[in-house]
Amino acid sequence: MVAKELLFPTTPLEKMKNKEYDVLIIGTGAGGAASVLRLCEKWRNKKKQIAVIEAGGSVLPAHANNMKVKNPESYYYKVSNSYGEHLNQFSGARELLALGGRTLFWGNVCPRMPTEEINSWPISEIEMKKYYDIAEKKLNVTKAFDPSIPIFQNFINSGYKDVQSFPLAVTRLPKNSVKFFSSLLFLNEAFKNKPFDIAINSRVTKVLINNNKTVGVKVHSVDGKECILRSKNIILATGAIETPRLLLYSGIKGKAIGHYLTNHSFVKAFCNTKNYKKASILLPQTVNRPYQIQIYINKGKAALASFGRVESSFENKVYINKKDQDIRGVSKAKINFSYSKNDLLIINEMKKELEKVATIIGGSINSRDGKPSIQVQEPGADYHEACTCRMGTDPTISVTDPYGKVHGIAGLYITDNSVLPTIGAVNPVLTTVALSFRTVDSIVQN
């Protein structure tokens, strides 16, 4: 049994291998948990078998902020693994194997993708709006914004007419407290609708295909045992590095698998301000501003973070080398990645903009922990990697169709960040949840 705060029991693999499931979901981050929730809602009264596999264990029973973990960032580093040893061109990336994935630690900021991004997608803006509305309701995204508040007026007067407060995935509680969302809340809600089997500390190492149709997966348990689980449909939600690695190792063909790896360039800085005690401010991506800026002020100290749009490039990719394997004999993920000239220009713009923002809030950027005052983070440190299995209508430049089904493989779907065609400069969780709901609706209808 997992921690007391969770409503669902875990299931032994020995019991699961004797069943054939209608849908098997791999991964319990935002996309995986959203898929489980939508399935359990849609099939509440149906005799359908649903299973979930998570490679990690129960690290925390809720979001780190709800658990009042001291220094959540340091704790995240403690429980996650660096990819740096074999992903030297994407050295900021980290893998967290845990029930709930990175949603145990994320910042809960949930903006929508701007129109100019969605216009290049194989989905209409009207349909995206429909699923954004559903996702925001499920995530309890707050949108409170009072432009009369002095700090917002200051930004408006400085030319930032589009300034807004953070759209946050939190639940307001009495006494001005909040409960931060993690995907564990989705799993709890899903289990209330329809019980499902879930195995933790169990890593899927291969997707099994027969005559271009999914039949199951090969799973390794933490004690080294191997078994096969059978399922008519499989949803991969293991992230933009692991999902293409898994497809490639499983022998699934596709020219675009692993390619078009996209992240956000990431610049951050810190400053003190005597003018304001507490505020959360978002300067969103626009046509003329290919980055967004997040400003968080608490007790007169401000953390400034800027995420920049990165050009999608076929050469930026996740791939495998069959000679480089882990202890289970499974090929490790490798990465080719570099920023373009335009990406570097945007990074320089972001650095200048952070200095301007610091002035607006009445402060000046200062150094912290002996590091430069304005810090350009290593590629991958944004934890927003995406687009490696992007959706589209052309199998030569996309991996899934517009509903997340892998081209040419019946019953195989993807619902994590990897299916996003582009990510602009926007935090991807809200969009991933919205698209996961849409993919599940397609599975259920068909």
N, C-alpha and C positions, 0 to 999 in steps of 0.2 A: 504494500500500500504506500502511495506517495504521501507527501506532507498533509497534515490535517486540514489545511485551508482549501485543499483540492477535493472536489466532489466525486472523482472517478477513481476506481481501482485500476491497477495495472494488470495485465494478462500475461501469463507465461507463454513463451513461444511454443512450447510443447503442446499447449492447448490450441493455439492459433493454427498450427500447421495441419490440423485435421479438418479445417474448414475451407470452403471456397467463398471468398468475399465478393460482393458486388463492386465495392470501391475500396482501394487500399491507398491511404495518404501517407507519404513519406515526408516527415519534417513537421515541427510544431511551432514554427515562427509565425509571422503575420499571415502569410499566404496559406500555409498548411492549416492553421487553426481556423481561419476564415472559411476554408473549404469544408472542414469538418462541421462547423456550425451551420453552414447553409445546407449541407446534405441532411443533417439531423432535423432541421426545420422542415425541409421539403419532404422527407421520408418518415416523418413522425409516426404515421399510421401505416407504413408499408413494411412488408416482411422482407426487408433488405438488410444485408450484413455489411457493416462498415468497420474498418480496422485502421489503426494509426501506428506508425513505427517512428520512434525517435532514437537517434544515435546516442544522445546524452542521457544524463540522469536528472534527478530533481535537485537542481542547484539552489533555487529559491522558490518558495511557494507563491510569490507575488512579485510585482515590480520592486526593484531595490529601494526606491524611495518610499514605498509603502512599508517596507520592512525596516526603515530607518537605518540602512546599512551605512556605516561610516565610510566616507570617501568611496562612493560607488565606482568611480573610474578606476581606482586602484584595485578594487575587488574584481572588476571585470577583467583586468589584466591578469589577476591571479588565477581566475577560473577559465580563461580562454587560452588558445594556443596561437603562437605567432606563425604566420605563413612565411615569414621572412627568409628562412633557411633555403627554401627552394622556389620562392617567388621574389627574387631580388629586385625585379623591376616594379613590384607592387608590394613593397616591403611594409607598408603601413597596415595591410590587411591582417585580420585575426579571425580565427575560427572558434566559435563558441558552441560546444556540444552540450546542450541543456534543454530540458523540457521548457518550452517557451522561447527558446532561442534568444536573439538579441533584444526582443521586446521586454526582457527582464531589466534592461538597462537604458533603453532608448530615451530620447528627449521629449517624445510625445507631441512633437510639432507636426501638424497635419495639413499643409496647404494643398490645394488642387493644382494640377498641371495647368499652365497657361494655355490659352486657345492656340497660340502659334505652335505649340508642341503637338497638341492633339490633332491639329489640321493635317499633320503628316502621317497620322496613324491610320490603320485600316478599320477604324471605328468612328462613328459619327459623334460630334460633340453632344448632340441631343441624348444619345444612348449613354455616353460617359456621364452626363449630368444625372441621368436616372440612377446609375449605380453609385455615383458620388453621394447622392442624397441618402441612399440606403446605408452606405458605409459610414457616413458621418453620424447618422442616427445610432448605428450599432456601436461606434467608438465613443459616443457622447462628446463629439467635438464641440468645444465652446467657441463662440464667435463674438463675445462681448467686446465692444469697441466704443469708446466715448471720445470723440475728437476734441472735446472741450478740455480734456485733461491737459495741464500745462506742457508735459513732455511731448505729447503728440502735436500740440499746437506749435511747439518749437520746431519739430520736423517739418510740419506743413509750411510754416513760414520760411523754412530753409530750402523749399522747393520739392520736398518729398510729399506730393499730394496723395500718393497711394499708400502712405504709412498705415499700418494696422497692428493690432495686438496679435500675439501668437494664437493660431487656431490649435487648441490643445485637446488631446484625447484623455480627458480626466472627468471624474464624477465629483461634483460639488457636494461636500458633506457639511454638517453643522459646525459652527465655530470657525468658519473660514478655512476649514481643512479640505483637502481633496484626496481622491483615490486615483492613482496613476494607472492607466491601462497597460496590461500585458496580455499576450495571447492566451494565457491561462484562464482569463475571464471568458474568452470565447469557448474554450474547451469545457469549462464548467457549465456554461449555458447550453452547449450542445448536448452534454450528457443528460441534462434535465429533459430535453426534448426526446432523445432517443439514445439508449445505452449503446456504446461501441467498445470494441476491444482495443487496448493500447499497450504496446510493449515499449519499454524504455531501455537504455543501455544496449540497444540492438541496431547495428549498422547495416543498412542495405548496401551490398557490394556489387550487385548486378541486377539489371532488369532482364527478365526472360521473355523472349519473343518467339512465336511460332507462326509461320505463314503470315508475317506482317501484322500479327495481333498479339497483344500482351497476354501472358498467361500467369505471370507471377513475378516474384523477386527472390533472390538469394540473400539470406540474412546471416550475419555473424553476431552472436551474443557476446557480452563482455567477458564471459569465461572461455571464449574461443570456440564454442560450438557453432555449427553451421546447419541451417535448415532452409527449406523452400516454403514460401507462403504463396498460395494461389489466389488470384483475383481476376475478375473480368475487366476491371478498369483500374488504372494506377494513376495517381496524381503525384507528381514530383514537386516538392516545395523545399528543397534543400539548399537553395541559394545560388547566386550567379556564378560561383566557382565550382561548387560541388555538383550541381545539376548537369552542366555540360560534361564534366569529368565522368560522371556516372553514365551518361549517354554514350560517350566515346568508348569507355571501357566495356560497355555492354555490346559494342559492335554495331550500334545504330548509325546508319548512314545519313549524311546531310552536309552539304558544302558549308553551311553557315553555323554549324554547331560549334560553340565556343568563341566564335568571332564577334566583332563589334563590341568588345568589352568596353564599357563606359562607366566612369565614376564621376565624382565632383572634385574639381580642384578645391582645396580647403586651406583657408588662411584664417588665423585667429590672433587675437590680441587682448590685452587686459588694461584697464585704466581705472582710476579712482574718480569719483564725482561727488562733490558736496551738494550739488543742486537737487539730486533725486535719491530717494531711499530704496524704492522698489518699483520695477517696471519690466515688462516683456514686450519687445518691439520687433516687428518684422517689416523689413523693406523687401517686397517681393520681386521676383524676376519680372522684367518687362522686355518689350521689343528692343529698347535702347539700353537696357541694363541686363546683360547676359549672366547675372549672378543675383543671389539674394543675400541679405545681411540679417542676422539675428542678434539682437542686443538684449542681454539679460542683466538687470541691475538688482542687487540685493545688498542692503545695508551700506550703500554708497560705493560698492565695488561693482564694476561692470565687466562682463565677459562678452567679447565681440567675436562673432564667427561669420565667415562669408563662404558660401558654396558657389562655385563657378560652373558654367555650362562647359562641357567637354565634347569636342567633335567625335562623332562615331567613325571609327576606322576599322576596316576589315583586318588590318595588320595587328591591331590590339586584340589579343585572343587568349583563351584558356585552351591548353592542349595537354596531351599525355605522352610520356616516354615509357614504353613498355618495359624498359630495362631498369627504370627507377621505381621500385615498388615498396610498399609498406610491409609490416610484419605479417599481414594476411596475404601477401602476394598480389595486392591490388595496386595498379599504377597510380602514382601521385599526380596531382594537378601541377602543371607548369604554366607560366604566364609570360607573354610578350606584351610589353606596354610602354608607351612613351607619350608625352604631351606634344601636341602640334605647336607650330609657331603662334597660331591664333590663341591656343589655350594659354600659352605663356604670356601673351599680351593681356588676356583677361585677368590672369593672376596679378599682374602689375597694376591693373586698374583696381582690383579688389584691395590691394595694399594701400593705395592712395585714398580709396573711399573709406576705409576704416579710420584713417587719420582724420578725415573730415567728420565722420560720425562722432568720434571722440570729442571733437571740438564742440559739436552741437549739444552734447550732454554735459558740457562744462568740465571736461577732463582732458588729460593728455596721456597718451599710451606710454606705459612703463614696462620694463623688463620684469620677468618672473622666473624664479628658480634658475637664475643664471643664463636663461635663454634669450634670444633676440626679442626685441620689443614687439615686432610683428613676425609671426611664425608661419611659414609656409610648410604645411604638413606633407609627409611622405605620401606618394600615391597609395590609395587603399585605406588611409587613415580616416576617411569620411564614413566608412562602413556602408556606403550606398552603391556598391558595385551592382551593375545591371546589364541588360541587353544582350547577354551571351546566348540566349535562345529566343530571340525576339520574334514576335508575331508578325505575320504578313501573308500576302497571297502568292508570292513567288518563292518556291522552295529553294531557289539558288541563293537568295539573300535573307531568308527567314527560316526559322526552325519549326514554328507552330503556325496554324491557321489563325484567323482573327478571334477564335474562341479558345485558344490555348491548347488545341489538339496537335500533337506532333505530326508533321507531314508524313503520310505513307504508313503510319502505324495506328491500327485500330485500338482504341481503349487506352491510349497513353496521352496524358495531359500534364501541363506545367502551370503552376500558380504562384511562382515566386518572382522576385525582381527581374529574373533573367528574361521574362517574356516582354518586358517593356520595350517598345521600339526605340524610344529616346527617354531621357530623364530630365532634360533641361538643367535647371539649377535647383530643383525642388526635391524636398524630402520624399522618398518614394512610398512610404508605408500606406498612406491613405489610398493611393492609386492601386497598389498591389492588392489590398483588401477588396476594393471595388471590382477589379478584374477577376479576382478569385470567385466572388459571388456570381459574376456573369458566366464564368466557365462552368461552375456547378449547375447553374440554371440550364445551360446547354446540355450537359450530361443528363440531367433529369428529364428534360424534354425529349431527348433522343433515345 
